[in-house]
Amino acid sequence: MGLERTVMYVVTDSNPDAGFESKPDKYQIFETQTSALRHQLGDDFHFDFLDGEHPWPAANGICEAFGDQQICYSYFDGSTRSVIKAVDDLADYVRDNGPFDAVMGFSLGAALVATLLVRDTKPVPSLRIGCAIFLCGTLPCDWHELGQGSMQLLLAKDVGNVIQIPTVHAWSPNDVDYPGQSAQLFQMCEATKRVEVLHGGGHSVPSQGVELVALAEAIQRTLPRLER
């Protein structure tokens, strides 16, 4: 048994609670979605799963895999107020429960993590996050515009390499749900600290073969660089 690594996984399809709570027994979709990756990473990794609280339409493929009765949730309800609250809740959870070797998010969960990291561009001692793992990550929100009541997404050309912690990016050129957004998020991260893993599965998490192995190895290579 090696040194245990703690990973916080921000999910968007789960059961609702007020704010963020860690209740791993409720995360059927994302436990299934990441089971192969977590198995490949091994027993040295401990995962905290964080959920959303707002009802949201199921993503493509969810109903086919889990049935039409599967209830899904998002961290936001489409309003700027809900996005601000979600980012603040995430920051509070990290401060109260960290440090975390990594924060991992899929799709809109990755956008939530990225929005927090873009908001806090200067090192914040209380935000103890070693690295970020973006799975089919989508674009973060412009924090200034959120404060003005406007929902605007950031583009790489507007902010440059604003995310300075190490990052791992797994995304697919075949992603038709959010085309090009993962590539934009990759460009927002420090070039010397980012690792990219491309796969052919569209808007999904690699779950088998060389793509799964490549993602697990990228995460394992990134974590040893972190200061304990």
C-alpha positions as CSV (number, residue, x, y, z in Angstrom):
1,M,0.0,0.0,0.0
2,G,1.4,3.3,-1.1
3,L,0.7,6.9,0.1
4,E,-3.1,7.4,-0.1
5,R,-4.2,10.2,-2.4
6,T,-7.5,12.0,-1.8
7,V,-9.5,13.0,-4.8
8,M,-12.6,15.1,-4.7
9,Y,-15.0,14.4,-7.6
10,V,-17.5,17.1,-8.5
11,V,-20.5,15.5,-10.1
12,T,-23.6,17.0,-11.7
13,D,-26.1,14.0,-12.0
14,S,-27.0,12.7,-8.5
15,N,-29.4,13.2,-5.7
16,P,-30.1,16.7,-4.2
17,D,-28.9,18.1,-0.9
18,A,-28.6,21.6,0.5
19,G,-25.2,22.7,-0.5
20,F,-22.5,20.1,-1.0
21,E,-22.3,16.9,1.1
22,S,-20.2,13.8,0.6
23,K,-22.5,10.8,0.3
24,P,-20.8,8.2,-1.9
25,D,-23.6,5.7,-1.7
26,K,-25.9,7.9,-3.8
27,Y,-23.8,8.4,-6.8
28,Q,-24.9,5.5,-9.1
29,I,-24.3,7.2,-12.4
30,F,-20.8,8.6,-11.7
31,E,-19.6,5.6,-9.6
32,T,-20.5,3.5,-12.7
33,Q,-19.0,6.1,-15.1
34,T,-15.7,6.2,-13.3
35,S,-15.5,2.6,-12.0
36,A,-13.0,1.5,-14.6
37,L,-10.8,4.5,-14.0
38,R,-10.9,4.2,-10.2
39,H,-10.0,0.5,-10.5
40,Q,-7.1,1.3,-12.8
41,L,-5.8,3.9,-10.4
42,G,-5.7,1.4,-7.5
43,D,-6.5,1.3,-3.8
44,D,-4.2,4.2,-2.9
45,F,-6.9,6.7,-4.0
46,H,-9.8,7.8,-1.8
47,F,-12.7,9.6,-3.5
48,D,-15.1,12.2,-2.1
49,F,-18.1,12.6,-4.3
50,L,-19.9,16.0,-4.4
51,D,-23.4,16.4,-5.9
52,G,-25.6,19.1,-7.4
53,E,-28.9,20.2,-6.1
54,H,-30.9,21.4,-9.0
55,P,-33.1,19.2,-11.3
56,W,-31.5,18.9,-14.7
57,P,-32.2,17.0,-18.0
58,A,-30.3,13.8,-18.3
59,A,-27.2,13.9,-20.4
60,N,-27.0,11.9,-23.6
61,G,-26.7,8.2,-22.9
62,I,-27.9,8.4,-19.3
63,C,-31.5,7.2,-20.0
64,E,-30.2,4.4,-22.2
65,A,-27.9,3.2,-19.5
66,F,-30.0,3.8,-16.4
67,G,-33.6,4.0,-17.6
68,D,-36.1,6.8,-18.1
69,Q,-36.8,7.1,-14.4
70,Q,-33.3,8.2,-13.5
71,I,-33.4,11.6,-11.8
72,C,-30.5,13.9,-12.6
73,Y,-29.3,17.1,-11.0
74,S,-26.9,20.0,-11.8
75,Y,-25.0,22.3,-9.5
76,F,-26.8,25.3,-11.1
77,D,-30.3,26.1,-12.3
78,G,-29.4,28.4,-15.2
79,S,-29.2,31.5,-13.0
80,T,-26.1,33.5,-12.2
81,R,-27.0,33.4,-8.5
82,S,-26.9,29.6,-8.5
83,V,-23.5,29.5,-10.2
84,I,-22.0,31.9,-7.7
85,K,-23.5,29.8,-4.8
86,A,-22.1,26.6,-6.3
87,V,-18.6,28.0,-6.6
88,D,-18.7,29.4,-3.1
89,D,-20.0,26.1,-1.7
90,L,-17.1,24.2,-3.5
91,A,-14.6,26.6,-2.0
92,D,-16.1,26.2,1.5
93,Y,-16.0,22.4,1.1
94,V,-12.3,22.5,0.1
95,R,-11.4,24.7,3.0
96,D,-13.4,22.6,5.5
97,N,-12.3,19.1,4.2
98,G,-9.0,19.6,2.4
99,P,-6.3,19.3,1.5
100,F,-7.1,17.4,-1.7
101,D,-4.4,16.0,-3.9
102,A,-6.8,16.4,-6.8
103,V,-10.2,17.8,-7.8
104,M,-11.8,15.9,-10.7
105,G,-14.8,17.0,-12.6
106,F,-16.7,15.7,-15.6
107,S,-18.4,18.1,-18.1
108,L,-20.2,20.8,-16.1
109,G,-18.5,19.6,-12.9
110,A,-15.2,20.4,-14.6
111,A,-16.6,23.9,-15.5
112,L,-17.4,24.4,-11.8
113,V,-13.9,23.5,-10.8
114,A,-12.4,25.7,-13.5
115,T,-14.5,28.6,-12.5
116,L,-13.2,28.4,-9.0
117,L,-9.6,28.1,-10.1
118,V,-10.0,31.1,-12.5
119,R,-11.7,33.2,-9.8
120,D,-8.9,32.5,-7.4
121,T,-6.0,33.2,-9.7
122,K,-3.6,34.1,-6.9
123,P,-2.5,31.3,-4.6
124,V,-5.0,31.0,-1.7
125,P,-3.5,28.9,1.2
126,S,-7.0,27.8,2.4
127,L,-7.8,26.4,-1.1
128,R,-5.6,23.3,-0.8
129,I,-6.0,21.7,-4.2
130,G,-3.0,20.0,-5.6
131,C,-4.1,19.5,-9.2
132,A,-7.2,19.4,-11.3
133,I,-8.4,16.5,-13.5
134,F,-10.8,17.7,-16.2
135,L,-12.9,14.9,-17.9
136,C,-14.5,16.4,-21.1
137,G,-14.3,19.7,-19.3
138,T,-16.5,22.6,-20.5
139,L,-15.7,26.3,-20.3
140,P,-15.7,28.2,-17.0
141,C,-17.9,31.2,-16.3
142,D,-16.6,34.8,-16.2
143,W,-16.7,35.6,-12.5
144,H,-16.9,39.3,-13.0
145,E,-19.8,39.0,-15.4
146,L,-21.6,36.6,-13.0
147,G,-21.4,39.4,-10.4
148,Q,-23.1,41.7,-12.9
149,G,-25.9,39.2,-13.5
150,S,-24.6,38.0,-16.9
151,M,-23.8,34.4,-17.8
152,Q,-20.7,34.6,-20.0
153,L,-18.2,31.9,-20.7
154,L,-14.5,32.6,-20.8
155,L,-12.3,31.8,-23.8
156,A,-8.6,31.0,-23.8
157,K,-7.7,34.0,-25.9
158,D,-9.2,36.3,-23.3
159,V,-7.4,34.9,-20.2
160,G,-4.3,33.0,-21.3
161,N,-2.8,30.4,-19.0
162,V,-4.7,31.5,-16.0
163,I,-4.9,28.2,-14.2
164,Q,-1.5,27.6,-12.6
165,I,-1.8,24.3,-10.8
166,P,-1.0,21.0,-12.6
167,T,-3.9,19.7,-14.7
168,V,-4.9,16.5,-16.6
169,H,-7.3,16.9,-19.5
170,A,-9.1,13.9,-21.0
171,W,-11.3,14.8,-23.9
172,S,-12.4,13.7,-27.3
173,P,-12.3,15.5,-30.7
174,N,-15.6,13.6,-31.3
175,D,-17.4,15.4,-28.5
176,V,-20.5,16.8,-30.3
177,D,-22.2,17.9,-27.0
178,Y,-19.7,20.7,-26.3
179,P,-17.4,20.8,-29.3
180,G,-14.1,22.6,-28.9
181,Q,-14.7,23.5,-25.2
182,S,-12.3,21.0,-23.7
183,A,-9.5,22.2,-26.1
184,Q,-10.2,25.8,-24.9
185,L,-10.0,24.8,-21.3
186,F,-6.7,23.0,-22.0
187,Q,-5.3,26.3,-23.3
188,M,-6.3,28.1,-20.2
189,C,-3.9,26.0,-18.1
190,E,-0.1,26.5,-17.5
191,A,1.6,24.9,-20.4
192,T,4.4,23.3,-18.4
193,K,2.0,21.7,-15.9
194,R,-0.8,20.4,-18.2
195,V,-1.2,16.9,-19.6
196,E,-3.6,16.0,-22.4
197,V,-5.2,12.6,-23.1
198,L,-7.3,12.3,-26.2
199,H,-9.8,9.6,-26.6
200,G,-12.5,8.6,-29.2
201,G,-15.5,8.2,-26.9
202,G,-17.2,11.5,-27.4
203,H,-18.6,13.2,-24.3
204,S,-17.7,10.4,-21.9
205,V,-15.0,9.1,-19.6
206,P,-12.5,6.5,-21.0
207,S,-13.5,3.1,-19.6
208,Q,-11.4,0.5,-21.4
209,G,-8.3,-0.3,-23.4
210,V,-5.3,2.0,-24.1
211,E,-7.3,5.2,-23.5
212,L,-8.2,4.2,-20.0
213,V,-4.6,3.2,-19.2
214,A,-3.3,6.4,-20.7
215,L,-5.6,8.5,-18.5
216,A,-4.7,6.6,-15.3
217,E,-1.0,6.9,-16.1
218,A,-1.4,10.7,-16.7
219,I,-3.0,11.1,-13.3
220,Q,-0.4,9.0,-11.6
221,R,2.4,10.9,-13.2
222,T,0.9,14.3,-12.2
223,L,0.3,13.5,-8.5
224,P,3.9,12.6,-7.5
225,R,5.0,16.1,-8.5
226,L,2.8,17.6,-5.9
227,E,4.2,18.9,-2.6
228,R,2.9,17.1,0.4
